[in-house]
Amino acid sequence: MAVSHQNFAWLFVLRLVVCGVCSLSLGALAGAQDPVIDRLDGSGLHPGQKAEVVVSGKQLQGTMALWTPVGTLRLKPGADVSKDQPVALEGDISADAIPGIYPVRLVTDHGCSEASWVVVDDLPTVSVTAEADNRSSGQAVSVPCSIAGQLNAVAPRFFRFTLTEGQQITAEVFARRLSSELDPVLRLLGPDGRELVYSDDVPGTEGDALLQWQAKVAGEYRLELRDVRYTGGARHFFHLRLGRIPAAVTALPRLVTAGAAVSLLDAQGAVLSQATAGESAAGAGALVPVRSRGAEAEASSIVSAVVVSGVISSEAEPNDQREQSTAVAAEAVGIAGSFQQPGDSDWYRISAAAAGNLTALARTRDAASPADLQLELYNAEGGRLAESDDAGPKDAEISFQLPAAGDYFLKVTELAGRGGPVWSYAVQLHLGKPSVLVTLPADRLSVPRGGSASLVLGLRRLQYDGALKVEAVGLPAALQMEPIVAGGRQSAVPLVLTATDPAATAGDADWGPLSVRVSALDGSVPATVVQLVPPPPRKADADLFRSMRARADLFVAVRPAGEFSLKAEPSAVTVEQGATATVTVKAVRGKDWTVPIEIALATPADQLSPGLAVAGGNMTADELAITITAAADAAAGPCTVFLQGKSKKDNNERIFPLPPVRVEVTAKAK
């Protein structure tokens, strides 16, 4: 179904969940006291059941809740959160939860964790016992089941179960897909102790393992789970599934709209079943579970797809040559296809109604595809106009100014020549419609009580240079944000949240889901694509494995007061062309923070509205006058000025934002 320009959106409303410590300027830094989840051990993470979870990690004192999109867990009675030690929580999982991979966040009275990942399963869960370390026997389990635990260094885990003749068993381990440090290997041993089948790095599983076996003889079988390097530790956790389960590794297509049909494929590309993509609670553009359970299966297959809004053009074979190109719908926001065999090339015909920008963004790594795309753009005469095989840490990207209306051809290949149905891909398209791609540098934001914190949204404009309005929708009660007007040349906008009550008691009002809405001031709504780009890990965590799962979530909450907080009075001013306005910056300082505070722009000066200038200064007391000057030819209209305060005491530097100052530039009276 076609969509209008006003409704066209890959992601118009961004789901956020508010918590975590961030600093200002054009980056976000995690707070030193934010909780860190190393591992979750528990049971009952099943649709419609009460879950009990023990969280291990760091900075866990003051824990209030464990949030998931499908249920919030609270402290168990008697839990001691006065110390930094593992904490026990419990709560109900929604009966409507689709079995799959979900983010979880620990919320404390001093911050929240970045997202960790768990499996919500419809198989009963078994905890690992000491018997699993016994190589000769192993831990006895009854299939079907799921097993959650961790690996210790050098020591594999062994699980034994009885199969009847002809009985089929699937063993699937989730580790890399959960951002675990475990790089898993599975070995199935028969009743005579000999290896029957081995699995490592199955395509489509981000490096996880999956095997399937039909017992030729009745007897007791053992499954070995180990790390490929024989390492282990607290972050070498896993979720192992055993039973008569379709061995699905991917959904085809990987890019779908809500309600669309998808096929579930095994590692060889065979279609196992059909399923339907649901709505994305995490916001369009996120990798979310697909509901699927066959009539003969003992449990659901756990697969995901990227759910978007808009029209998707699917590949139509044969399209191996330019003359066989698949026609792309004029209103399409994306292309979905797969490389049927090694060396396959797929061609697409894109018809442009006028000259303008064409941007094509590959979506494979963050959609859990093993494919590595190369994109090439050709004109109707066969001349190559542009090519790309990567864009830094992201997949391939082409952004090209089409010189005229006409047909253009996009060639998609796998860089290493690999292929098979599991090597599927998606390409996000922007053609002939105003678009704004919004990038988030972190997945969390926490706000000091009585002050403000900022997370910068990167704005990449495609065929749109007008003013944008950025609003927060559904803020938690303790937080406030004034609407922001981003001028036509602004490419970065601090998203500034304020916790106005410095004396409030920590509670649920401090955190919750948040939506950000981006719209054009003239009433049109450019397409908005949001991509979460996590910040680089700290040096101590530089080697941590992180899944590339496509995400559009942000978590926010209130933390204890900072060393100082700032506000501007008035918060809105009008300045005539050729004139000056003044705002007063006021500081509230902690008792030990008496050093000067440098007040300056939080964004580069060239991000201001044309003709506008702001003079900062050094605040030695608790107030400082700041002047805002509009040149005689300054652009008339609304804009937003972002200020911040930077101060250093001993070796501790602190940077905090002010709530934005709204400025209306008016034409000079004649």
Secondary structure, 3 states (H helix, E strand, C coil): CCCCCCCCCCCCEEEEECCCCCCCCCCCCCCCCCCEEEEEEEECCCCCCEEEEEEEEECCCCEEEEEECCEEEEECCCCCCCCCCCEEEEEECCCCCCCEEEEEEEEECCEECCCEEEEECCCCEEECCHHHHCCCCCEECCCCEEEEEECCCCCCEEEEEEECCCCEEEEEEECHHHCCCCCEEEEEECCCCCEEEEEECCCCCCCCCEEEEECCCCEEEEEEEEECCCCCCCCCEEEEEEECCCCCCEEECCEEECCCEEEEECCCCCEEEEEECCCCCCCCCEEEECECCCCCCCCCCCCEEEEECCEEEECCCCCCCHHHCEECCCCEEEEEEECCCCCCEEEEEEEECCCEEEEEEEECHHHCCCCCEEEEEECCCCCEEEEECCECCECCEEEEEECCCEEEEEEEEECCCCCCCCCEEEEEEEECCCEEEEEECCCEEEEEECCEEEEEEEEEEECCCCCEEEEEECCCCCCECCCEEECCCCCEEEEEEEECCCCCCCCHHHCCEEEEEEEECCCCCCEEEEEECCCCCCHHHCCCCCCCCCCCCCEEEEECCCCEEEEEECCEEEEECCCEEEEEEEEEECCCCCCCEEEEECCCHHHCCCCEEEECEEECCCEEEEEEEECCCCCCEEEEECEEEEEEECCEEEEEECCCEEEEEECCCC
